[in-house]
Amino acid sequence: MFGLLKRIGYTCATRIVRDRSMANTAAALHILVKQKEQAEDIIKQLKKGAKFQTLAKKYSTCPSGKRGGDLGEFRRGQMVPQFDKVCFSGEVLTPHLVKTKFGWHVVKVLYRT
């Protein structure tokens, strides 16, 4: 199955994988913060309609924050296990809260292929 995806200013075609266990790559946005409470507040703002990229630029302590939290496309196993699990088994386009050794992540999986 193929579909169109609008990613931060441009549109690209991508193959959409329905069976999550088959996906080998994913693309995601994330916001890294130190405190769980701040991550939960960011999710609340997203649910009220705030733009992910705007919040990433404002709050993220990761260098990707300058790019709106865009991590680009990455392979299964490339990220720390907790992050990887959400990216390859969590719902696409839904913000997820993940704790890793780096802090608290708000993760939005854009697609899997």
PyMOL commands that set and color helices and strands:
alter all, ss='L'
color gray80, all
select helices_A, chain A and resi 20-22+36-47+52-59+63-67+81-89
alter helices_A, ss='H'
color red, helices_A
select strands_A, chain A and resi 2-7+10-15+25-33+70-75+96-100+103-112
alter strands_A, ss='S'
color yellow, strands_A
deselect
rebuild
show_as cartoon
